[in-house]
Amino acid sequence: MSYVDVLKEISKGNLSPLYLLYGSETYLIEDILQRIISATLSREEQEFNLSKFDMQEHAVEIAIEEAYTYPFMGGKRVVIVKNAYFLSAQQTKEKIEHDIKALQSYIDNPALETIFILLAPYEKLDERKKLVKLLKKQGVIMEGKPLEEKDLRQWIGNRGEEFGVTFDAEAQGALLALTSANLMIMASEIKKLALHVGEGAIVKQHHVEGLVARSLEQDIFALVDSVVKSNVPRALKIYKDLLKQKEAPLKIVALMVRQFRILYQVKQLVSQGYGEKMIASQLKLHPYVVKLAGRQVKKFDDSQLLMLIDQLAELDYQIKTGQVHDELGVELFLLKRQPHNLSV
């Protein structure tokens, strides 16, 4: 099931005795986990009927024994099995010996008073394993994977509604851009924006741009975007702001090189027919970041991107060997980005 589908079922009170939450987007996994706990146990009940077991420290049969234990004062029990690496193909040095057959037996016959949750923060499950096939048959499986832009916007809207506010489309776009679609950061910023505008209000683009701080990653993205568009005044302003934030010129150069390399790699993969999801997986980037990069690279051909990477590498060498002052060197590089200087 998708994150949205699991969320809907929880909100309806339809809870399963078995869950497997896996994937690389740990925020979504943690969010669903906390919602299951809150829907099952009160704060007081959590003290007695909530148990967590790390599979790198405890044998799985201890968690199973706890799951079969009748809840204190009746009601329900929640048992969380963390780092269930035996469900993935990931190679690990096993410190603990797990009774997998006992877990299979539990999955076939789960305790009705217990919500048993397996957490596997890994990109993929090992589909060949009998245990994985059994879980797919008997329980609810949710993959926590990066959301696409449409789902991200819906997620922002839903989070806003929880705080009694509405985000217009421009505000959603600004929030995605400023946070690089990082769910944990967005969750914090949505709460802050909601408190600022007040319940019942509409969050607009100027609210987001005024209150959401740019990350270093976002500043570098904006700086590279200005270079791409030959917008020298904007590039210089961003650079000066970074200097005021005590960012070292050499670090700025290194991060620009990294961003241009990403642009080059995205361009190469697009030309080979790869879609955004596949590129994101290949480069270990969020699909939304890949989408923005795809828009940027349309301004360049391969030779221009390679030329800029070479120029920044040369600048890095000149700064480190004392041939040019670091702050001045980066400023001169940006000044050369005037349209008539692009190929210089």
C-alpha positions as CSV (number, residue, x, y, z in Angstrom):
1,M,0.0,0.0,0.0
2,S,1.1,3.6,-0.6
3,Y,1.7,6.1,2.3
4,V,-1.6,7.9,1.4
5,D,-3.6,4.6,1.4
6,V,-2.2,3.5,4.8
7,L,-2.9,7.0,6.2
8,K,-6.5,6.8,5.0
9,E,-7.0,3.4,6.7
10,I,-5.5,4.6,10.0
11,S,-7.7,7.7,9.9
12,K,-10.7,5.4,9.5
13,G,-9.6,3.2,12.5
14,N,-8.9,0.2,10.3
15,L,-5.7,-1.1,11.9
16,S,-4.0,-4.4,10.9
17,P,-2.3,-6.7,13.4
18,L,0.7,-6.9,11.1
19,Y,2.7,-4.1,9.4
20,L,5.9,-4.0,7.5
21,L,7.2,-0.4,6.9
22,Y,10.3,-0.3,4.6
23,G,12.1,2.1,2.3
24,S,14.6,5.0,2.1
25,E,12.2,7.8,3.0
26,T,12.5,7.4,6.8
27,Y,10.3,10.4,7.6
28,L,7.2,8.7,6.0
29,I,8.0,5.5,7.9
30,E,8.3,7.3,11.2
31,D,5.2,9.3,10.5
32,I,3.0,6.2,9.9
33,L,4.6,4.5,12.9
34,Q,3.7,7.3,15.2
35,R,0.1,7.5,13.8
36,I,-0.4,3.8,14.4
37,I,0.8,4.1,18.0
38,S,-1.4,7.2,18.6
39,A,-4.4,5.5,17.1
40,T,-3.9,2.4,19.3
41,L,-2.6,3.6,22.6
42,S,-3.1,6.6,24.8
43,R,0.0,8.3,26.3
44,E,-0.6,6.5,29.6
45,E,-1.0,3.1,27.9
46,Q,2.2,3.6,26.0
47,E,4.2,3.4,29.2
48,F,3.0,-0.2,29.7
49,N,1.9,-1.6,26.3
50,L,4.5,-0.2,23.9
51,S,7.7,-2.3,23.3
52,K,10.6,-1.7,20.9
53,F,13.2,-4.3,20.0
54,D,16.3,-3.6,17.8
55,M,17.1,-6.7,15.7
56,Q,20.8,-5.8,15.9
57,E,20.6,-6.2,19.7
58,H,17.7,-8.5,20.5
59,A,16.6,-11.9,19.0
60,V,13.3,-11.7,17.2
61,E,11.7,-14.4,19.4
62,I,11.9,-12.0,22.4
63,A,9.7,-9.6,20.4
64,I,7.3,-12.4,19.5
65,E,7.0,-13.5,23.2
66,E,6.2,-9.9,24.1
67,A,3.6,-9.8,21.3
68,Y,1.8,-12.8,22.7
69,T,1.8,-11.3,26.2
70,Y,-1.7,-10.0,27.1
71,P,-1.8,-6.2,27.3
72,F,-1.5,-4.6,30.8
73,M,-5.0,-3.5,32.0
74,G,-6.5,-5.0,28.8
75,G,-6.8,-3.0,25.6
76,K,-4.1,-3.3,22.9
77,R,-0.3,-3.8,22.8
78,V,2.1,-2.4,20.2
79,V,5.4,-4.2,19.5
80,I,8.0,-2.6,17.2
81,V,10.7,-4.6,15.6
82,K,13.4,-2.2,14.4
83,N,16.1,-2.8,11.8
84,A,14.6,-6.0,10.4
85,Y,17.6,-6.6,8.2
86,F,16.7,-10.2,7.6
87,L,13.9,-9.0,5.3
88,S,16.4,-7.3,2.9
89,A,19.2,-8.5,0.7
90,Q,21.6,-6.3,2.6
91,Q,24.7,-8.0,3.7
92,T,25.3,-7.7,7.4
93,K,27.5,-9.3,10.0
94,E,24.9,-11.0,12.2
95,K,25.6,-10.5,15.9
96,I,22.3,-12.0,16.9
97,E,20.8,-15.4,15.9
98,H,17.2,-15.0,15.0
99,D,14.5,-17.8,15.0
100,I,13.0,-16.9,11.6
101,K,10.7,-19.9,11.7
102,A,9.2,-18.6,15.0
103,L,8.5,-15.3,13.2
104,Q,6.9,-17.1,10.3
105,S,4.6,-18.9,12.7
106,Y,3.7,-15.6,14.4
107,I,2.8,-14.0,11.0
108,D,0.6,-17.0,10.2
109,N,-1.1,-16.6,13.6
110,P,-0.7,-13.1,15.0
111,A,-2.0,-12.1,18.5
112,L,-5.3,-10.2,18.0
113,E,-4.6,-7.9,20.9
114,T,-1.2,-6.8,19.4
115,I,-0.2,-4.5,16.6
116,F,3.1,-6.0,15.4
117,I,5.2,-3.6,13.3
118,L,8.4,-4.5,11.5
119,L,10.7,-1.7,10.4
120,A,13.1,-2.2,7.6
121,P,14.8,1.1,6.6
122,Y,16.2,-0.3,3.4
123,E,15.5,0.6,-0.2
124,K,14.5,-2.9,-1.2
125,L,13.2,-6.1,0.3
126,D,14.5,-9.6,-0.7
127,E,11.4,-10.8,-2.6
128,R,12.8,-14.3,-2.8
129,K,12.5,-14.9,0.9
130,K,9.6,-16.9,2.2
131,L,9.2,-14.4,5.1
132,V,8.7,-11.5,2.8
133,K,6.1,-13.4,0.7
134,L,4.3,-14.4,3.9
135,L,4.2,-10.8,5.1
136,K,2.8,-9.6,1.8
137,K,0.0,-12.2,2.1
138,Q,-0.9,-11.7,5.7
139,G,0.0,-8.1,6.6
140,V,0.0,-4.5,5.4
141,I,3.2,-3.5,3.6
142,M,4.1,0.2,3.0
143,E,7.1,1.3,1.0
144,G,8.4,4.7,2.3
145,K,9.8,6.1,-0.9
146,P,10.4,9.7,-2.1
147,L,7.1,11.3,-3.2
148,E,6.6,12.7,-6.7
149,E,5.7,16.4,-7.0
150,K,1.9,15.8,-7.3
151,D,2.0,13.7,-4.0
152,L,4.4,16.2,-2.4
153,R,1.9,19.0,-3.0
154,Q,-0.9,16.9,-1.7
155,W,1.2,16.1,1.4
156,I,1.8,19.8,2.0
157,G,-2.0,20.4,1.6
158,N,-2.9,17.7,4.1
159,R,-0.3,18.8,6.7
160,G,-1.6,22.4,6.3
161,E,-5.2,21.2,6.9
162,E,-4.0,19.5,10.2
163,F,-3.0,23.0,11.4
164,G,-6.1,24.7,10.0
165,V,-4.4,26.5,7.1
166,T,-4.4,26.3,3.3
167,F,-1.4,26.5,1.0
168,D,-1.9,28.0,-2.5
169,A,-0.1,26.5,-5.5
170,E,2.7,29.2,-5.5
171,A,3.3,28.7,-1.8
172,Q,3.6,25.0,-2.3
173,G,6.1,25.4,-5.1
174,A,8.2,27.9,-3.0
175,L,8.3,25.5,0.0
176,L,9.4,22.6,-2.2
177,A,12.1,24.7,-3.8
178,L,13.4,26.2,-0.5
179,T,13.6,22.9,1.3
180,S,14.7,20.7,-1.6
181,A,11.5,18.6,-0.9
182,N,12.9,17.4,2.5
183,L,9.9,16.2,4.4
184,M,11.3,16.6,7.8
185,I,12.2,20.2,7.2
186,M,8.9,20.9,5.4
187,A,6.9,19.5,8.4
188,S,8.7,21.9,10.7
189,E,8.3,24.9,8.3
190,I,4.6,24.1,7.8
191,K,3.9,24.3,11.5
192,K,5.8,27.6,11.7
193,L,4.0,29.1,8.8
194,A,0.6,28.0,10.2
195,L,1.3,29.6,13.5
196,H,2.4,32.8,11.7
197,V,-0.7,33.2,9.4
198,G,-3.2,31.9,12.0
199,E,-6.0,29.3,11.7
200,G,-8.3,29.6,8.7
201,A,-5.8,31.7,6.7
202,I,-4.1,31.0,3.3
203,V,-0.4,30.6,3.2
204,K,1.0,32.5,0.2
205,Q,4.3,32.6,-1.6
206,H,5.5,35.7,0.1
207,H,4.9,34.1,3.5
208,V,7.1,31.1,2.5
209,E,9.9,33.3,1.1
210,G,9.8,35.5,4.1
211,L,9.9,32.9,6.8
212,V,11.5,29.8,5.4
213,A,15.3,30.0,5.6
214,R,17.4,28.8,2.7
215,S,19.6,25.8,3.3
216,L,23.2,25.9,2.1
217,E,22.2,23.3,-0.5
218,Q,19.4,25.6,-1.7
219,D,21.7,28.6,-1.9
220,I,24.2,26.7,-4.0
221,F,21.3,25.5,-6.3
222,A,20.1,29.1,-6.7
223,L,23.7,30.3,-7.3
224,V,24.2,27.7,-10.1
225,D,20.8,28.6,-11.4
226,S,21.9,32.2,-11.7
227,V,25.1,31.1,-13.6
228,V,22.9,28.9,-15.9
229,K,20.7,31.9,-16.7
230,S,23.7,34.4,-16.9
231,N,22.1,36.4,-14.1
232,V,25.3,37.9,-12.8
233,P,23.7,40.5,-10.3
234,R,21.7,37.7,-8.6
235,A,24.7,35.3,-8.6
236,L,26.8,38.0,-6.9
237,K,24.1,38.7,-4.3
238,I,23.8,35.1,-3.4
239,Y,27.6,34.7,-3.2
240,K,27.9,37.8,-1.0
241,D,25.2,36.5,1.3
242,L,27.0,33.2,1.6
243,L,30.2,35.0,2.6
244,K,28.2,36.9,5.3
245,Q,27.1,33.5,6.6
246,K,30.8,32.7,7.0
247,E,30.9,30.1,4.2
248,A,34.4,29.6,2.8
249,P,34.9,30.5,-0.9
250,L,36.7,27.1,-1.5
251,K,33.7,25.3,0.0
252,I,31.4,27.3,-2.3
253,V,33.5,26.3,-5.3
254,A,33.4,22.6,-4.3
255,L,29.6,22.7,-3.9
256,M,29.2,24.4,-7.3
257,V,31.4,21.7,-8.9
258,R,29.2,19.0,-7.3
259,Q,26.0,20.7,-8.6
260,F,27.4,21.1,-12.1
261,R,28.4,17.4,-12.1
262,I,24.9,16.5,-11.1
263,L,23.6,18.6,-14.0
264,Y,25.9,16.9,-16.4
265,Q,25.0,13.4,-15.1
266,V,21.2,14.2,-15.3
267,K,21.7,15.5,-18.9
268,Q,23.6,12.3,-19.9
269,L,20.9,10.0,-18.4
270,V,18.0,12.0,-19.9
271,S,19.7,11.7,-23.3
272,Q,19.9,7.9,-22.8
273,G,16.1,7.8,-22.2
274,Y,16.1,7.5,-18.4
275,G,13.0,8.8,-16.5
276,E,13.2,11.0,-13.4
277,K,12.6,8.1,-11.0
278,M,15.4,6.0,-12.5
279,I,17.8,9.0,-12.6
280,A,16.9,9.8,-8.9
281,S,17.7,6.1,-8.0
282,Q,20.9,6.1,-10.0
283,L,22.2,9.4,-8.5
284,K,20.7,8.9,-5.0
285,L,18.8,12.2,-5.3
286,H,15.2,13.2,-4.6
287,P,13.0,13.0,-7.8
288,Y,12.0,16.6,-7.3
289,V,15.7,17.7,-7.3
290,V,16.2,15.7,-10.5
291,K,13.2,17.5,-12.0
292,L,14.6,20.9,-11.2
293,A,18.0,19.8,-12.5
294,G,16.3,18.7,-15.7
295,R,14.9,22.1,-16.3
296,Q,18.4,23.7,-15.7
297,V,20.3,21.6,-18.1
298,K,18.1,22.6,-21.1
299,K,20.2,25.8,-21.1
300,F,23.4,23.9,-21.7
301,D,25.1,21.5,-24.0
302,D,27.6,19.0,-22.7
303,S,30.7,21.0,-23.7
304,Q,29.5,24.1,-21.7
305,L,28.9,22.1,-18.6
306,L,32.3,20.4,-18.9
307,M,33.9,23.8,-19.5
308,L,32.4,25.2,-16.3
309,I,33.5,22.2,-14.3
310,D,37.0,22.6,-15.7
311,Q,37.0,26.3,-15.0
312,L,36.0,25.7,-11.3
313,A,38.6,23.0,-11.0
314,E,41.3,25.4,-12.3
315,L,40.0,28.1,-9.9
316,D,40.2,25.7,-7.0
317,Y,43.9,25.0,-7.9
318,Q,44.7,28.7,-8.3
319,I,43.3,29.5,-4.9
320,K,45.0,26.6,-3.1
321,T,48.4,27.5,-4.7
322,G,48.0,31.2,-3.8
323,Q,47.8,32.4,-7.4
324,V,44.5,34.2,-6.7
325,H,42.7,35.5,-3.6
326,D,39.8,33.1,-2.7
327,E,37.0,35.7,-2.5
328,L,38.1,37.6,-5.5
329,G,38.7,34.5,-7.6
330,V,35.1,33.3,-7.1
331,E,33.7,36.8,-7.8
332,L,35.7,37.0,-11.1
333,F,34.4,33.6,-12.1
334,L,30.8,34.8,-11.6
335,L,31.4,38.0,-13.5
336,K,32.6,36.0,-16.5
337,R,29.1,34.5,-16.7
338,Q,27.7,37.5,-18.7
339,P,26.1,36.1,-21.9
340,H,28.9,37.3,-24.2
341,N,31.5,35.7,-21.8
342,L,29.8,32.3,-21.5
343,S,32.3,30.5,-23.7
344,V,35.4,32.3,-22.3
